[in-house]
């Protein structure tokens, strides 16, 4: 159930008074696609929803760590060890960049 309108910020708060650190923090922390002055909120914290999001966050952090340690670090270490960057071997550098492209995409997603 949403909070009553009296507990929300008025919609006519004008710029720049609507830009506070509290609003910025809430915009970063809340799962929203665009900034609004007031958001529909519930009166309580949904513990199961919050627990699920925390578990998802830990899972994705572990997956990112796995990708970085298993695919990206060895590729970069081998590239530096072979000395191709010192010789300016363009094809070798291009190969390493392309080899890092897919793990990098997964890390950023």
MDTraj code that builds the backbone (N, CA, C; nanometers):
import mdtraj as md
import numpy as np

residues = "UNK UNK UNK UNK UNK UNK UNK UNK UNK UNK UNK UNK UNK UNK UNK UNK UNK UNK UNK UNK UNK UNK UNK UNK UNK UNK UNK UNK UNK UNK UNK UNK UNK UNK UNK UNK UNK UNK UNK UNK UNK UNK UNK UNK UNK UNK UNK UNK UNK UNK UNK UNK UNK UNK UNK UNK UNK UNK UNK UNK UNK UNK UNK UNK UNK UNK UNK UNK UNK UNK UNK UNK UNK UNK UNK UNK UNK UNK UNK UNK UNK UNK UNK UNK UNK UNK UNK UNK UNK UNK UNK UNK UNK UNK UNK UNK UNK UNK UNK UNK UNK UNK UNK UNK UNK UNK UNK UNK UNK".split()
xyz = np.array([
    [0.0849, -0.1175, 0.0000],
    [0.0000, 0.0000, 0.0000],
    [0.0892, 0.1235, 0.0000],
    [0.0585, 0.2179, -0.0852],
    [0.1392, 0.3391, -0.0988],
    [0.1135, 0.4346, 0.0172],
    [0.2118, 0.5187, 0.0443],
    [0.1973, 0.6188, 0.1492],
    [0.0947, 0.7238, 0.1075],
    [0.0287, 0.7835, 0.2045],
    [-0.0651, 0.8905, 0.1696],
    [0.0093, 1.0088, 0.1084],
    [-0.0630, 1.0885, 0.0333],
    [-0.0027, 1.2015, -0.0375],
    [0.0596, 1.3023, 0.0585],
    [0.0103, 1.3097, 0.1810],
    [0.0648, 1.4062, 0.2768],
    [0.2067, 1.3704, 0.3200],
    [0.2461, 1.2425, 0.3088],
    [0.3804, 1.2000, 0.3480],
    [0.4813, 1.2110, 0.2348],
    [0.4367, 1.2438, 0.1155],
    [0.5270, 1.2572, 0.0011],
    [0.5637, 1.4031, -0.0207],
    [0.6713, 1.4242, -0.0943],
    [0.7085, 1.5608, -0.1309],
    [0.6070, 1.6161, -0.2295],
    [0.5820, 1.7448, -0.2236],
    [0.4909, 1.8016, -0.3238],
    [0.5541, 1.7947, -0.4620],
    [0.4712, 1.7756, -0.5623],
    [0.5205, 1.7626, -0.6992],
    [0.5674, 1.8951, -0.7580],
    [0.5338, 2.0066, -0.6932],
    [0.5697, 2.1363, -0.7501],
    [0.6977, 2.1945, -0.6906],
    [0.7817, 2.1121, -0.6293],
    [0.9100, 2.1612, -0.5793],
    [0.9947, 2.1975, -0.7000],
    [1.0390, 2.3217, -0.7047],
    [1.1066, 2.3728, -0.8243],
    [1.2570, 2.3503, -0.8165],
    [1.3161, 2.3419, -0.9323],
    [1.4611, 2.3323, -0.9451],
    [1.5212, 2.4629, -0.8969],
    [1.6266, 2.4681, -0.8261],
    [1.7200, 2.3660, -0.7813],
    [1.6919, 2.3149, -0.6409],
    [1.5797, 2.3549, -0.5806],
    [1.5504, 2.3100, -0.4440],
    [1.5231, 2.1607, -0.4384],
    [1.4894, 2.0980, -0.5489],
    [1.4608, 1.9547, -0.5468],
    [1.5876, 1.8708, -0.5560],
    [1.7033, 1.9327, -0.5748],
    [1.8284, 1.8587, -0.5857],
    [1.9032, 1.8644, -0.4536],
    [1.8808, 1.7639, -0.3700],
    [1.9499, 1.7539, -0.2421],
    [2.0286, 1.6238, -0.2396],
    [2.1177, 1.6108, -0.1417],
    [2.1939, 1.4868, -0.1300],
    [2.1027, 1.3686, -0.0985],
    [1.9981, 1.3933, -0.0214],
    [1.9024, 1.2867, 0.0070],
    [1.8332, 1.2373, -0.1190],
    [1.7926, 1.3308, -0.2047],
    [1.7299, 1.2926, -0.3315],
    [1.8274, 1.2189, -0.4213],
    [1.9526, 1.2660, -0.4250],
    [2.0537, 1.1994, -0.5064],
    [2.0779, 1.0574, -0.4563],
    [2.0921, 1.0414, -0.3249],
    [2.1146, 0.9082, -0.2688],
    [1.9961, 0.8166, -0.2978],
    [1.8762, 0.8667, -0.2821],
    [1.7588, 0.7832, -0.3075],
    [1.7492, 0.7452, -0.4549],
    [1.7838, 0.8376, -0.5439],
    [1.7813, 0.8077, -0.6874],
    [1.8834, 0.7000, -0.7221],
    [2.0009, 0.7046, -0.6607],
    [2.1039, 0.6038, -0.6874],
    [2.0647, 0.4697, -0.6261],
    [2.0069, 0.4713, -0.5068],
    [1.9758, 0.3472, -0.4362],
    [1.8461, 0.2817, -0.4828],
    [1.7508, 0.3606, -0.5274],
    [1.6206, 0.3058, -0.5662],
    [1.6262, 0.2545, -0.7095],
    [1.5567, 0.1472, -0.7376],
    [1.5569, 0.0924, -0.8745],
    [1.4619, 0.1697, -0.9661],
    [1.5051, 0.2881, -1.0068],
    [1.4221, 0.3708, -1.0944],
    [1.4942, 0.3954, -1.2256],
    [1.4183, 0.4228, -1.3290],
    [1.4768, 0.4509, -1.4592],
    [1.4949, 0.5997, -1.4834],
    [1.4155, 0.6826, -1.4170],
    [1.4287, 0.8270, -1.4356],
    [1.4044, 0.8966, -1.3019],
    [1.4590, 1.0152, -1.2895],
    [1.4480, 1.0924, -1.1658],
    [1.3096, 1.1543, -1.1534],
    [1.2550, 1.1441, -1.0329],
    [1.1294, 1.2101, -0.9994],
    [1.1472, 1.2763, -0.8641],
    [1.0664, 1.3755, -0.8366],
    [1.0738, 1.4408, -0.7067],
    [1.0163, 1.3502, -0.5990],
    [0.9043, 1.2859, -0.6274],
    [0.8445, 1.1958, -0.5290],
    [0.8151, 1.0618, -0.5952],
    [0.8319, 0.9581, -0.5178],
    [0.8112, 0.8220, -0.5659],
    [0.6993, 0.7571, -0.4852],
    [0.6207, 0.6721, -0.5476],
    [0.5254, 0.5942, -0.4678],
    [0.6032, 0.4945, -0.3823],
    [0.5750, 0.4934, -0.2531],
    [0.6484, 0.4072, -0.1608],
    [0.5510, 0.3292, -0.0742],
    [0.5990, 0.2181, -0.0235],
    [0.5194, 0.1398, 0.0699],
    [0.5521, 0.1842, 0.2116],
    [0.4670, 0.1444, 0.3062],
    [0.4870, 0.1850, 0.4447],
    [0.5907, 0.0993, 0.5152],
    [0.6255, -0.0149, 0.4591],
    [0.7216, -0.1037, 0.5254],
    [0.8256, -0.1502, 0.4244],
    [0.9321, -0.2079, 0.4768],
    [1.0364, -0.2647, 0.3918],
    [0.9980, -0.4084, 0.3603],
    [0.9958, -0.4427, 0.2330],
    [0.9645, -0.5799, 0.1932],
    [1.0909, -0.6633, 0.2088],
    [1.0981, -0.7389, 0.3183],
    [1.2207, -0.8099, 0.3545],
    [1.2574, -0.9185, 0.2546],
    [1.1616, -0.9913, 0.2033],
    [1.1925, -1.0960, 0.1043],
    [1.2469, -1.0355, -0.0242],
    [1.1892, -0.9252, -0.0683],
    [1.2369, -0.8577, -0.1888],
    [1.3793, -0.8064, -0.1683],
    [1.4036, -0.7433, -0.0531],
    [1.5360, -0.6910, -0.0221],
    [1.6381, -0.8039, -0.0101],
    [1.6018, -0.9131, 0.0548],
    [1.6922, -1.0273, 0.0686],
    [1.7279, -1.0844, -0.0682],
    [1.6294, -1.0940, -0.1548],
    [1.6557, -1.1466, -0.2894],
    [1.7532, -1.0570, -0.3654],
    [1.7353, -0.9253, -0.3555],
    [1.8255, -0.8332, -0.4254],
    [1.9669, -0.8395, -0.3687],
    [1.9812, -0.8563, -0.2393],
    [2.1140, -0.8691, -0.1783],
    [2.1805, -0.9983, -0.2238],
    [2.1055, -1.1081, -0.2283],
    [2.1604, -1.2353, -0.2765],
    [2.2003, -1.2232, -0.4233],
    [2.1180, -1.1593, -0.5050],
    [2.1536, -1.1383, -0.6461],
    [2.2807, -1.0563, -0.6591],
    [2.2938, -0.9531, -0.5776],
    [2.4126, -0.8691, -0.5834],
    [2.5372, -0.9500, -0.5508],
    [2.5325, -1.0314, -0.4447],
    [2.6477, -1.1148, -0.4095],
    [2.6778, -1.2163, -0.5191],
    [2.5754, -1.2743, -0.5790],
    [2.5965, -1.3704, -0.6871],
    [2.6672, -1.3049, -0.8054],
    [2.6200, -1.1881, -0.8452],
    [2.6815, -1.1210, -0.9604],
    [2.8219, -1.0703, -0.9287],
    [2.8466, -1.0320, -0.8050],
    [2.9830, -0.9941, -0.7678],
    [3.0758, -1.1150, -0.7746],
    [3.0287, -1.2302, -0.7285],
    [3.1098, -1.3518, -0.7366],
    [3.1328, -1.3924, -0.8818],
    [3.0311, -1.3802, -0.9651],
    [3.0456, -1.4123, -1.1070],
    [3.1446, -1.3181, -1.1753],
    [3.1386, -1.1913, -1.1433],
    [3.2335, -1.0945, -1.1993],
    [3.3755, -1.1265, -1.1552],
    [3.3932, -1.1586, -1.0285],
    [3.5256, -1.1953, -0.9782],
    [3.5782, -1.3196, -1.0487],
    [3.4922, -1.4174, -1.0706],
    [3.5315, -1.5387, -1.1415],
    [3.5772, -1.5070, -1.2836],
    [3.5010, -1.4260, -1.3540],
    [3.5362, -1.3912, -1.4926],
    [3.6684, -1.3159, -1.4968],
    [3.6864, -1.2221, -1.4063],
    [3.8106, -1.1444, -1.4057],
    [3.9297, -1.2333, -1.3746],
    [3.9169, -1.3185, -1.2724],
    [4.0306, -1.4008, -1.2321],
    [4.0596, -1.5144, -1.3292],
    [3.9590, -1.5710, -1.3910],
    [3.9810, -1.6870, -1.4771],
    [4.0116, -1.6513, -1.6217],
    [3.9643, -1.5382, -1.6684],
    [3.9795, -1.5061, -1.8100],
    [4.0611, -1.3798, -1.8360],
    [4.0367, -1.2757, -1.7595],
    [4.0990, -1.1478, -1.7923],
    [4.2415, -1.1358, -1.7389],
    [4.2636, -1.1687, -1.6130],
    [4.3977, -1.1554, -1.5549],
    [4.4996, -1.2434, -1.6263],
    [4.4704, -1.3720, -1.6543],
    [4.5700, -1.4515, -1.7277],
    [4.5996, -1.3982, -1.8677],
    [4.4996, -1.3473, -1.9361],
    [4.5215, -1.2930, -2.0706],
    [4.6130, -1.1717, -2.0660],
    [4.5890, -1.0827, -1.9719],
    [4.6734, -0.9641, -1.9596],
    [4.8137, -1.0034, -1.9140],
    [4.8231, -1.0963, -1.8194],
    [4.9550, -1.1394, -1.7712],
    [5.0364, -1.2034, -1.8828],
    [4.9735, -1.2877, -1.9644],
    [5.0450, -1.3498, -2.0762],
    [5.0870, -1.2461, -2.1799],
    [5.0043, -1.1480, -2.2026],
    [5.0393, -1.0439, -2.2998],
    [5.1597, -0.9636, -2.2518],
    [5.1646, -0.9339, -2.1238],
    [5.2776, -0.8582, -2.0710],
    [5.4037, -0.9434, -2.0638],
    [5.3869, -1.0729, -2.0348],
    [5.5017, -1.1626, -2.0229],
    [5.5677, -1.1867, -2.1584],
    [5.4902, -1.1964, -2.2640],
    [5.5445, -1.2246, -2.3968],
    [5.6216, -1.1067, -2.4541],
    [5.6022, -0.9888, -2.4032],
    [5.6762, -0.8722, -2.4493],
    [5.6305, -0.8171, -2.5826],
    [5.5134, -0.8549, -2.6276],
    [5.4645, -0.8067, -2.7569],
    [5.4348, -0.6576, -2.7534],
    [5.4007, -0.6070, -2.6375],
    [5.3736, -0.4638, -2.6282],
    [5.5028, -0.3836, -2.6376],
    [5.6146, -0.4432, -2.5945],
    [5.7436, -0.3761, -2.6099],
    [5.7876, -0.3750, -2.7556],
    [5.7561, -0.4817, -2.8281],
    [5.7926, -0.4915, -2.9703],
    [5.6918, -0.4209, -3.0605],
    [5.5805, -0.3792, -3.0032],
    [5.4710, -0.3171, -3.0784],
    [5.4182, -0.4102, -3.1872],
    [5.3967, -0.5353, -3.1493],
    [5.3387, -0.6344, -3.2405],
    [5.1879, -0.6081, -3.2483],
    [5.1462, -0.5436, -3.3544],
    [5.0084, -0.4962, -3.3674],
    [4.9099, -0.6121, -3.3718],
    [4.9410, -0.7168, -3.4440],
    [4.8477, -0.8287, -3.4559],
    [4.8303, -0.9020, -3.3227],
    [4.9385, -0.9161, -3.2478],
    [4.9292, -0.9798, -3.1166],
    [4.8444, -0.8942, -3.0219],
    [4.8673, -0.7621, -3.0245],
    [4.7889, -0.6730, -2.9384],
    [4.6411, -0.6763, -2.9772],
    [4.6143, -0.6791, -3.1070],
    [4.4759, -0.6872, -3.1537],
    [4.4111, -0.8178, -3.1089],
    [4.4865, -0.9260, -3.1159],
    [4.4343, -1.0553, -3.0706],
    [4.3991, -1.0507, -2.9226],
    [4.4860, -0.9904, -2.8413],
    [4.4603, -0.9829, -2.6971],
    [4.3399, -0.8937, -2.6664],
    [4.3273, -0.7861, -2.7383],
    [4.2118, -0.6977, -2.7169],
    [4.0827, -0.7708, -2.7523],
    [4.0837, -0.8430, -2.8631],
    [3.9640, -0.9180, -2.9017],
    [3.9366, -1.0327, -2.8052],
    [4.0432, -1.0923, -2.7521],
    [4.0251, -1.2006, -2.6554],
    [3.9659, -1.1478, -2.5242],
    [3.9933, -1.0229, -2.4926],
    [3.9388, -0.9620, -2.3708],
    [3.8005, -0.9010, -2.3914],
    [3.7564, -0.8899, -2.5156],
    [3.6309, -0.8201, -2.5440],
    [3.5105, -0.8900, -2.4814],
    [3.5011, -1.0203, -2.4968],
    [3.3842, -1.0919, -2.4450],
    [3.3795, -1.0929, -2.2920],
    [3.4895, -1.1279, -2.2215],
    [3.4817, -1.1186, -2.0750],
    [3.4545, -0.9766, -2.0260],
    [3.5087, -0.8780, -2.0951],
    [3.4837, -0.7395, -2.0565],
    [3.3358, -0.7045, -2.0720],
    [3.2744, -0.7525, -2.1775],
    [3.1311, -0.7305, -2.1976],
    [3.0503, -0.7913, -2.0835],
    [3.0843, -0.9135, -2.0435],
    [3.0118, -0.9785, -1.9342],
    [3.0311, -0.9052, -1.8018],
    [3.1509, -0.8533, -1.7784],
    [3.1753, -0.7802, -1.6541],
    [3.0921, -0.6525, -1.6503],
    [3.0819, -0.5822, -1.7629],
    [3.0073, -0.4574, -1.7644],
    [2.8565, -0.4789, -1.7640],
    [2.8102, -0.5924, -1.8098],
    [2.6665, -0.6180, -1.8049],
    [2.6269, -0.6528, -1.6640],
])
top = md.Topology()
chain = top.add_chain()
for i, resn in enumerate(residues, 1):
    res = top.add_residue(resn, chain, resSeq=i)
    for name in ("N", "CA", "C"):
        top.add_atom(name, md.element.get_by_symbol(name[0]), res)
traj = md.Trajectory(xyz[None], top)
